[in-house]
Amino acid sequence: MPFFVHQYSCWSSISPKYTHHLTGLNCRQLECGDLIIAIIEKKIDQSKINIQPNYSQRSPTKCLVERYMNEKISSSKDNIMSKNKRFKIYNE
């Protein structure tokens, strides 16, 4: 069974030749200390599903840019509010 090794960004297997024979996938030898990404099938309890926004239609870059811009906008609003508070204090 092949595993994807994160630090090398490639497939590895306990038996690379056998994996290649079965799947046609070229693999390196799996070594102690390799960080693998394993894909497993997990049954989900439908009653515990929390509906989240679907970000799959947008690129990760677009999501990050939008998050960054929202943080910049909210921080600039905070600055405007704090300036207004200071203005009110000085004028009272």
C-alpha positions as CSV (number, residue, x, y, z in Angstrom):
1,M,0.0,0.0,0.0
2,P,1.5,3.4,-1.0
3,F,1.7,6.3,1.4
4,F,2.2,10.0,0.4
5,V,5.3,11.3,2.2
6,H,4.8,15.0,3.0
7,Q,8.4,16.1,3.4
8,Y,9.5,14.6,0.0
9,S,6.1,15.2,-1.8
10,C,6.2,11.7,-3.3
11,W,4.8,8.2,-2.8
12,S,6.5,5.7,-0.6
13,S,5.8,2.1,0.2
14,I,7.1,-0.7,2.4
15,S,7.6,-2.7,-0.8
16,P,8.1,-0.3,-3.7
17,K,8.5,-3.0,-6.3
18,Y,5.4,-4.8,-5.3
19,T,3.4,-1.6,-5.2
20,H,4.7,-0.7,-8.6
21,H,3.7,-4.2,-9.9
22,L,0.2,-3.9,-8.5
23,T,-0.6,-0.2,-9.2
24,G,2.0,1.0,-11.7
25,L,2.9,3.7,-9.2
26,N,6.6,4.5,-8.8
27,C,7.5,4.7,-5.1
28,R,10.5,5.2,-2.9
29,Q,11.2,3.0,0.1
30,L,9.2,4.1,3.2
31,E,11.6,5.0,6.0
32,C,11.3,5.4,9.7
33,G,10.5,9.1,10.4
34,D,8.6,9.8,7.2
35,L,5.6,12.0,7.7
36,I,2.8,10.4,5.7
37,I,-0.6,11.6,4.6
38,A,-3.0,8.7,4.8
39,I,-6.4,8.8,3.2
40,I,-9.0,6.8,5.0
41,E,-12.7,6.3,4.6
42,K,-14.7,7.4,7.7
43,K,-18.4,7.1,8.2
44,I,-19.9,10.4,9.4
45,D,-22.8,10.6,11.8
46,Q,-25.3,12.7,9.8
47,S,-26.8,14.2,13.0
48,K,-23.4,15.8,13.9
49,I,-22.8,17.5,10.6
50,N,-22.2,21.2,11.2
51,I,-23.0,23.2,8.0
52,Q,-20.0,25.3,7.1
53,P,-19.5,27.6,4.1
54,N,-18.5,25.8,1.0
55,Y,-15.0,27.1,0.1
56,S,-14.4,24.3,-2.5
57,Q,-15.5,26.6,-5.4
58,R,-12.8,29.2,-4.5
59,S,-9.1,28.9,-4.7
60,P,-7.2,28.9,-1.4
61,T,-5.4,32.0,-2.5
62,K,-8.7,33.8,-3.0
63,C,-9.9,32.7,0.4
64,L,-6.7,34.0,2.1
65,V,-6.9,37.3,0.2
66,E,-10.5,37.8,1.3
67,R,-9.7,37.0,4.9
68,Y,-6.7,39.4,4.8
69,M,-8.8,42.2,3.3
70,N,-11.6,41.6,5.9
71,E,-9.0,41.8,8.7
72,K,-7.6,45.0,7.2
73,I,-11.1,46.5,6.9
74,S,-12.0,45.6,10.5
75,S,-8.7,46.9,11.9
76,S,-9.2,50.2,10.0
77,K,-12.7,50.5,11.4
78,D,-11.3,50.0,14.9
79,N,-8.8,52.8,14.2
80,I,-11.5,55.1,13.0
81,M,-13.6,54.3,16.1
82,S,-10.7,54.9,18.5
83,K,-10.0,58.3,16.7
84,N,-13.6,59.2,17.1
85,K,-13.6,58.3,20.8
86,R,-10.5,60.5,21.3
87,F,-12.1,63.3,19.4
88,K,-15.2,63.2,21.6
89,I,-13.1,63.1,24.8
90,Y,-11.1,66.1,23.7
91,N,-14.2,68.1,22.7
92,E,-16.2,67.4,25.8
